[in-house]
Each structure stands twice: as C-alpha cells, then as structure tokens.
Amino acid sequence: MTIKRRDFLGQVAAGSAVVSMPAFLSGCGVQQATQVAEPTPDNPFMTWFGIDEATIARVMAELSANGADTADLYFQHQRTNNLSMEDGIVSRANSGISQGVGLRVVIGEQTGYAFTEDLTLDSMLAAARTAAAIARGTAVVAPQSYNAKRTGDLYTTAMPWSDVGIDRKLPILQQVEAYARQADPAIQKVSVNWADADDRVLIATLDGHLIMDHRPMTRLSAFLTASRDGETQSGYSNIAARQDFSWYNEARIKTMVDEAVDRTMILFEAKRPPAGEMPVILAAGASGILLHEAIGHGMEADFNRKGTSIYSDMIGKKVAEPFVTIVDQGTIPKERGALNYDDEGNECGRTTLVETGVLRSYLHDSISSRQYKVAATGSGRRQSYQYAPMPRMTCTFMEDGPHTREEIVAAVDHGIIAETYTNGQVQIGAGDYTFYVKNGWLVEGGKVTAPIKDVNIIGNGPESLKRITMVANDAKLDTGGWTCGKNGQMVPVSQGIPTVLVSNMTVGGENVS
C-alpha cells in the first residue's frame, strides 16, 4: 500500500472576515455565484493596500523612533474559499477576506509588536507608536526609499484562485463522490471538502528592502464511511499544494479517492497487534510527521536559545547514524510548505539540520541568527499579520539512505510498519511523543503478514533518532495538507521521510498473556 498523508494537525482557519453564502445554497445557482465574483486586478502589490513608499517610510520612521536592531512592516491581504459536500449535497460554501498590517520592532531581547486592520496613515502611525513604546534603544535612521524585490517563481499560477468560480470547483467534488461510490458498494457516506486561498504579502524592512509575494494554496479532502456485516469503518485522504486549478486532473483526483477507499476497506481485515517493545518500520511519506514533531521542532533556534530543547549546545555533535541526513528546504516548487521569502523578507533556501548523523544547524529567524551570530535560514514565519514571526519549519525531510525497503522488512523478525496517523502528542523540549497509527502492517519473520489498526507508538524523538538502524532509498514528501501549530500560531508545512527502521519502540496494542 502506498501512503501519502493524514491530516494530523488540522486545517488553517478562514480569514477574520467571513462571508457566508446562503443564497448559493438556497437556489441562487452556481453560475450566478460566479458572475458576481469580482476579478482579481493584476496590479502592483501596493495597490492592494492603498499605500505608497512615502507612507511606508513615514510609518517605519515612527516604528523605529525609539531605536531598533531590526524592524518590519508586514502587509497581508488574504482571500479564502471553502466548499463542502455531504453525500452529494452542498452543505457549506463560504468566502473570507482578511487584511491588515503587523508592525514589529526588535531591540536586543525586547520585541514590540502591534497590528491594525485599518490601513489609513493615522491608524498605522498609532500602531507604530504602540510597538515602539515597548522597546527602546539607540536611535536609528529609517530608510526613505526602498529596493523592491518581486515575487519569486516557486508557485506562480496561471490564474489566482479568486478568479475561479464555484461552477468550476463543484464538478470536482461531484467527481470525488462518484469515484468513491463506484469503488466499493460498502461505501455508505462520502464527505468532500475543498479549500483554496490567495495570500498577498508586502514586507518592508528597516534595511530598505520591499518584498512582495503572492502565495496560492489549495486542498481537496475525502472522508469515507463504509459498513460491512454490521461493522463500520472510516478512512480519509487529501491532497494539497501551492497550485492552481489546472492541477486537479482526473488521474490525481482518482488516485486520492483510491487511497481513501483502500485505507477504509483494509480496516475490515485489520487487527490490533500484540503490545510491547519491538522494532517499528516508519513507512515512507506520511511518517514524516514523527520527524517534524518529535525531532524537527527541537531544532528550531528559539527552543535552543532558551535552553528548552534537548538539542541545545549540540551543534557539531553526533545525534544519529552516519546514513541519516535531515533537511529543511522551503524552495521545493509548489509544495505546501514552500516560500519564496519567509515572513521577515529573507529568502528561503536549504538548511541541512543533520548531516551524516551530525547536528549542523538550527532553524533561525532574524532574532536568533543575530544572537547566534549566524545567517538567518529563511525560517521566520507567522500565521498572519496579527502575529510576530518565529523560527518554523517549511518542508522538512530525511534524505535517502543506503538500504532498500525490502532489506528493512527482511531485517525484522517481529514488529510493525506504521503507515498513517490520526492523532498524537509531543513534548517539544524533551521530544517525548505518542502517535496513534490508523493503518499499518504486522511484520513476522521478515515478511509483511497482516494489516493492523488502532495502534499507539510511544517513544522519544532524540532517542528514536539514535535508534534508526536502517534508512531506505525511497524518500518522498507527503502530498497532503499538513498544518503545524506552535505557540498558538498555525502555518502550512510539508514533510517526508524514506522507509526507516527504528530498532526499538513501545507499541500499544493488545495485551497478550
């Protein structure tokens, strides 16, 4: 079975200004809803916010009036659309628009932050004074002109999502419904969810840079419920990326539905395995959630700067076997976690966190990079203009190793393969974790013997990293819509992993006397 992803951490919430569309649901009609949609103008980014360089310069001067090591203005205009269908009936259709600016000034350990939805000069100056009052230092001279950086090409779209009408989206949901019901007569209930967004940001920095970026996003999810001989099972699959409408071809939609059907129907055959300590094979793709949660967060610089991560003061030290390399790379085109620039205006790139088993770097924003006296890694991210940035992952994955999946399976006498995940808890500092495995397989005598379900795996991220004894050459990024939460902020991310053997892990299954 090929796995792709589970929705583990939830979905990004809609914008602060949400407009429901009851007229559409009551018979206004799809075509009419499309006709009233306003086309997106193809204008310079400043047009979106009704500002110019002179306004930015005035606000920046006020923001840095009490001094600054760094300061920035983060303008954001976000437009979201959501559509849901339950058993062939549209149950929800809404759109959201959120717009505002976040103003940040940093002096040493002091950060002043304020935001406003009102983009008039008076309101922005008032917010700037609020932020400036929190931090005080040596006076600086704010720039009067800016060097503009145009948006990159990691996720250029032919048409923004705000220009794609409901009449083009709804047939895709209907197609998912039809595929699922045709796949197996046991499928009793089909829920399909659609989401898309256009996010435009404009970042002005104290060093005189003006960064513009248009960030599209889309996601399609299928939830299935099946009944057989009085037993009910459910399964789920989704796909997500920074893509446009053309991405949704028939083959991609059919693959997603087949995956959801396979994950659902196999559960009728699956059993809980015996509990105990045993080797665990982490399947390629979706198992990247363990890498992200139990290991990756511990390598974000703010946790290490505060001394709360187990990886504090471990740069240059061995943390895994030599065939283990872990990377965070925000420049993979079209990926959900991809970014041309981070939310501080730094270009994103490739950061090798663990190289051949040795910890080489943390993920840095501008604050931690200055304190560590290293270059920022393009890892400063925020949920929206209402939040200050902090070090976050983008696309985090483990690179290929020297083994094959077949060799890894053959090396296990008694253990399990963990494939998909539906819940979990992680203590970020220490790395202790519990993950709930929805789908998996029992391995006996070096062979895959039977499907399993409803299994907890328990361990410690840094210890599990040390216990990786084999890494396959089948690394892949998961294709679904992961959203990472940290300190009350949610951001889209990507993650992946090859097939990996962890020599020992606690498996919570059936107790066998």
LINHU-V794244 format. One record per residue. N is the residue number from 1. RES is the residue in one letter. PSI is psi in radians with two decimals (* if undefined). Layout:
n=(N/N)
res=(RES/RES)
psi=(PSI/PSI)
This chain:
n=(1/2/3/4/5/6/7/8/9/10/11/12/13/14/15/16/17/18/19/20/21/22/23/24/25/26/27/28/29/30/31/32/33/34/35/36/37/38/39/40/41/42/43/44/45/46/47/48/49/50/51/52/53/54/55/56/57/58/59/60/61/62/63/64/65/66/67/68/69/70/71/72/73/74/75/76/77/78/79/80/81/82/83/84/85/86/87/88/89/90/91/92/93/94/95/96/97/98/99/100/101/102/103/104/105/106/107/108/109/110/111/112/113/114/115/116/117/118/119/120/121/122/123/124/125/126/127/128/129/130/131/132/133/134/135/136/137/138/139/140/141/142/143/144/145/146/147/148/149/150/151/152/153/154/155/156/157/158/159/160/161/162/163/164/165/166/167/168/169/170/171/172/173/174/175/176/177/178/179/180/181/182/183/184/185/186/187/188/189/190/191/192/193/194/195/196/197/198/199/200/201/202/203/204/205/206/207/208/209/210/211/212/213/214/215/216/217/218/219/220/221/222/223/224/225/226/227/228/229/230/231/232/233/234/235/236/237/238/239/240/241/242/243/244/245/246/247/248/249/250/251/252/253/254/255/256/257/258/259/260/261/262/263/264/265/266/267/268/269/270/271/272/273/274/275/276/277/278/279/280/281/282/283/284/285/286/287/288/289/290/291/292/293/294/295/296/297/298/299/300/301/302/303/304/305/306/307/308/309/310/311/312/313/314/315/316/317/318/319/320/321/322/323/324/325/326/327/328/329/330/331/332/333/334/335/336/337/338/339/340/341/342/343/344/345/346/347/348/349/350/351/352/353/354/355/356/357/358/359/360/361/362/363/364/365/366/367/368/369/370/371/372/373/374/375/376/377/378/379/380/381/382/383/384/385/386/387/388/389/390/391/392/393/394/395/396/397/398/399/400/401/402/403/404/405/406/407/408/409/410/411/412/413/414/415/416/417/418/419/420/421/422/423/424/425/426/427/428/429/430/431/432/433/434/435/436/437/438/439/440/441/442/443/444/445/446/447/448/449/450/451/452/453/454/455/456/457/458/459/460/461/462/463/464/465/466/467/468/469/470/471/472/473/474/475/476/477/478/479/480/481/482/483/484/485/486/487/488/489/490/491/492/493/494/495/496/497/498/499/500/501/502/503/504/505/506/507/508/509/510/511/512/513)
res=(M/T/I/K/R/R/D/F/L/G/Q/V/A/A/G/S/A/V/V/S/M/P/A/F/L/S/G/C/G/V/Q/Q/A/T/Q/V/A/E/P/T/P/D/N/P/F/M/T/W/F/G/I/D/E/A/T/I/A/R/V/M/A/E/L/S/A/N/G/A/D/T/A/D/L/Y/F/Q/H/Q/R/T/N/N/L/S/M/E/D/G/I/V/S/R/A/N/S/G/I/S/Q/G/V/G/L/R/V/V/I/G/E/Q/T/G/Y/A/F/T/E/D/L/T/L/D/S/M/L/A/A/A/R/T/A/A/A/I/A/R/G/T/A/V/V/A/P/Q/S/Y/N/A/K/R/T/G/D/L/Y/T/T/A/M/P/W/S/D/V/G/I/D/R/K/L/P/I/L/Q/Q/V/E/A/Y/A/R/Q/A/D/P/A/I/Q/K/V/S/V/N/W/A/D/A/D/D/R/V/L/I/A/T/L/D/G/H/L/I/M/D/H/R/P/M/T/R/L/S/A/F/L/T/A/S/R/D/G/E/T/Q/S/G/Y/S/N/I/A/A/R/Q/D/F/S/W/Y/N/E/A/R/I/K/T/M/V/D/E/A/V/D/R/T/M/I/L/F/E/A/K/R/P/P/A/G/E/M/P/V/I/L/A/A/G/A/S/G/I/L/L/H/E/A/I/G/H/G/M/E/A/D/F/N/R/K/G/T/S/I/Y/S/D/M/I/G/K/K/V/A/E/P/F/V/T/I/V/D/Q/G/T/I/P/K/E/R/G/A/L/N/Y/D/D/E/G/N/E/C/G/R/T/T/L/V/E/T/G/V/L/R/S/Y/L/H/D/S/I/S/S/R/Q/Y/K/V/A/A/T/G/S/G/R/R/Q/S/Y/Q/Y/A/P/M/P/R/M/T/C/T/F/M/E/D/G/P/H/T/R/E/E/I/V/A/A/V/D/H/G/I/I/A/E/T/Y/T/N/G/Q/V/Q/I/G/A/G/D/Y/T/F/Y/V/K/N/G/W/L/V/E/G/G/K/V/T/A/P/I/K/D/V/N/I/I/G/N/G/P/E/S/L/K/R/I/T/M/V/A/N/D/A/K/L/D/T/G/G/W/T/C/G/K/N/G/Q/M/V/P/V/S/Q/G/I/P/T/V/L/V/S/N/M/T/V/G/G/E/N/V/S)
psi=(2.25/2.26/2.66/-0.96/2.75/2.59/1.65/-0.65/-0.08/-3.13/2.51/2.31/2.76/2.90/2.93/-0.47/1.75/2.23/1.93/2.83/1.14/-0.51/-0.66/-0.74/-0.40/0.08/0.09/-0.62/2.59/-0.80/-0.67/-0.71/-0.65/-0.67/-0.52/-0.14/2.34/2.27/2.62/2.12/2.49/1.26/2.87/2.66/-0.57/-0.49/-0.59/-0.53/-0.03/0.68/2.99/3.11/-0.63/-0.71/-0.80/-0.79/-0.73/-0.79/-0.71/-0.68/-0.71/-0.70/-0.63/0.26/-0.53/0.27/2.82/2.40/-0.67/2.74/2.64/2.71/2.24/1.69/2.42/2.34/2.02/2.30/2.15/2.65/2.40/2.46/2.27/2.52/2.28/1.98/0.81/-0.03/2.24/2.11/-0.33/2.42/2.03/2.78/2.66/2.53/2.24/2.33/2.47/-3.02/2.38/2.39/2.17/2.40/2.37/2.26/1.89/-2.15/-0.07/2.30/2.18/2.29/2.39/2.76/2.79/2.51/-0.26/1.95/0.42/2.73/-0.77/-0.75/-0.73/-0.65/-0.67/-0.75/-0.68/-0.74/-0.64/-0.83/-0.74/-0.54/-0.37/-0.60/2.35/2.43/-2.63/2.41/2.51/2.87/2.05/2.55/2.56/-0.27/2.81/2.53/1.90/2.36/2.05/2.77/2.53/-3.00/0.40/-0.46/0.76/2.35/2.61/-0.54/2.28/2.66/-0.51/-0.24/0.01/2.05/2.85/-0.53/-0.34/-0.42/-0.72/-0.72/-0.49/-0.75/-0.72/-0.61/-0.74/-0.80/-0.82/-0.78/-0.77/-0.78/-0.52/-0.43/-0.66/2.29/-0.26/-0.27/2.03/-0.51/2.36/2.14/2.29/2.29/2.37/2.44/2.46/2.80/2.56/2.09/2.04/2.21/2.57/2.09/2.14/2.30/2.80/-0.43/0.23/0.37/2.57/1.94/2.28/2.41/2.37/2.04/1.75/2.82/2.51/2.72/2.43/2.26/2.53/2.21/2.18/2.50/2.26/2.62/2.40/2.13/0.74/-0.03/2.47/2.37/2.73/2.63/3.04/2.58/2.73/2.91/2.53/2.58/2.94/1.30/3.02/-3.00/-0.55/-0.29/-0.47/1.26/2.95/-0.70/-0.73/-0.72/-0.77/-0.70/-0.74/-0.77/-0.76/-0.69/-0.80/-0.72/-0.82/-0.75/-0.55/-0.90/-0.54/-0.39/-0.42/-0.42/-0.29/2.64/2.83/2.35/2.93/2.52/2.79/-3.05/2.24/2.87/2.52/2.22/2.11/2.02/2.62/2.53/-1.75/-0.43/-0.14/-0.28/-0.63/-0.71/-0.78/-0.93/-0.88/-0.31/-0.90/-0.77/-0.61/-0.21/0.12/2.35/-0.54/-0.64/-0.62/-0.63/-0.62/-0.10/0.33/-0.14/2.56/-0.32/0.07/2.35/0.49/0.17/2.27/-0.02/2.70/2.26/-0.10/3.08/2.77/-0.31/0.22/2.08/2.26/2.32/2.52/2.11/1.93/0.04/0.40/2.01/2.39/-0.10/2.63/-0.65/0.06/2.58/2.34/-0.79/2.59/-3.08/0.18/-0.04/0.13/2.47/2.38/2.76/-2.60/2.12/2.05/1.92/-0.86/2.15/2.06/0.82/-0.11/2.32/2.08/-0.52/2.72/2.99/2.12/2.43/-3.02/-0.57/-0.90/-0.60/-0.64/-0.67/-0.61/-0.13/0.80/2.95/2.53/2.55/0.20/0.60/0.18/1.95/2.66/2.71/-0.73/-3.07/-0.26/-0.05/2.58/2.59/2.79/2.88/2.21/2.71/2.79/-1.47/1.87/2.26/2.81/2.40/2.90/2.56/-2.96/-0.03/3.10/2.81/-0.69/-0.70/-0.67/-0.82/-0.76/-0.39/-0.13/2.10/-0.76/2.00/-2.88/2.80/2.18/2.17/-0.92/2.69/2.48/-0.18/2.91/2.82/2.46/2.33/1.81/-0.81/-0.92/-0.46/0.14/2.38/2.71/2.16/2.46/2.04/2.03/-0.80/2.49/-2.95/2.56/2.38/2.17/2.25/0.61/0.28/2.56/2.10/-0.59/2.63/2.61/2.87/2.89/1.03/2.39/2.36/2.35/2.36/-2.87/2.24/-0.98/-0.66/-0.71/-0.64/-0.73/-0.48/0.08/2.00/-0.25/2.46/2.21/3.03/0.60/0.63/2.44/2.59/2.48/2.64/0.03/-3.00/1.29/2.44/2.20/2.34/2.41/2.18/0.70/0.06/2.45/2.29/2.59/2.43/2.89/2.73/2.80/3.00/2.62/3.08/2.23/2.42/2.07/2.11/-0.50/2.33/2.63/2.18/2.13/1.66/-2.43/2.35/2.18/2.09/*)
